[in-house]
Amino acid sequence: MTTGQKVWRAVVEPVFHGVFSLVEKRRLRQSFARIIILGYGRDSLRYYENGRWVTVEAELMCGPADVDRVVYRGCPLKWNDARELLTPDEREKLFQKVGEYLDEAKIKWKFSDAGPS
């Protein structure tokens, strides 16, 4: 990392950290009223429910693929608050809601039982 990048991070990161923290708290509050699903980074989605979240691996495909996203069902899914694994019923509900979210967004997707490479 260059000196310019280090200075930029030292100055800007504290400001944006506060903003991102406020946004995250708002999402967690809203998740008590409804399920929220959002993109998180390039290759994952965040699923918010009942004041907690779980990260779902959903790789963004590029090139002449027939799908835009591959959602990996084989990855371990843990709630952020207690680090406990989702129950089978919670997993099925999560994958159903993620599928509905991607369909509403008109994103071509498919499930994969393998893990991300």
N, C-alpha and C positions, 0 to 999 in steps of 0.2 A: 504494500500500500504506500502510495506516495505521501509526501508531507502535506500536500494540498488536500488530499483525501482525508488524512488524519485530522487536519484542522476543520474541514467541513463537517466531519462526523462529530467532532467535539462541540461544535457550535450548534448545528442543526438538530442532531439526534435528540437532545434533551427536550427541545420544543415539540417535536413530532411525537415523542414517546408519550407525553401527556395527552395529546390529541387522540392518539390511537388507543390509549388506555380508557379514555372517556367513551369512545365509540364502542369498544369491547364491552364495557359495563352496561351501556344502553342496550346492546344486542342481548346480553344475558338477562336483563330485566324484561325485554320484549319476549324472550323465549318462554316465559311463564304463560303468556297469552296465546302464542302461536309458534309453530315450528319455523325456524329460519334456516335456510341453506344458502351458502355463499361460496364463491370461489376463494381459495386460500392458496396463494402462491401459484405456481404454474401447473403443478401436477397433483393437486388435492382440492377437496371441498371441505367446508366446515358445516357440521350439522348441529344446530343449537336446539335444545329442548329442556324445559324445566330448570333453567338457570345453570346449565352446564353444556359442554360441547364435546364433540368427538371429531377427529380428523379422518376423512375417508380418502384413500388413495384413488385418484381418478386421472390417469395420465392423459395429457393433451397430445393427440396424435397430429403429425404434420405429414405433408406429402400426399401422394395419390391414394390415401387409405379410404376405405368405405365408411369409416367412422371418425368422429371428431374427438371422442373421449372413450377411454376404456376404464370402467369402474372395477376395481379389484376387490372381490368378495373374500379372498383368502387371507387378507391382512388382519392382524389382531386389532380389534377396536376397543379402546378404553376411554371411559369418561375422564375428563380432565380433573375433576375435583377429587375423586377417591382413587383414581387409577385402577378401577375395577373393570373387568371385561363386561361387555354388553351381554345380556341374556339372548338366547336364540330368538325369542319373540321381539326383543328390542332391535336385533340385527335385521330381521325381516321387515319390520316397520321402517327402519332407517333406509334400507335399500329400496323399498317401495316408494318412499317419499323422495329419495334422490332421483329415482327414475322418473317420477312425475315432474320434478323440478326441471330435469333435462329435456323432457318432452315439451313442457310449456315454453322453454327457451328455444325450442326447435333445433336442438343440438342432436346430431346423430351419435348414438352411443351404444355400447354393449357391455355386458358383464363378462368378467374373466375370473375363473376360480384360482388362477395362478397369482403369485405375488408380483409386484413391480420389479422390473429388471434393473 
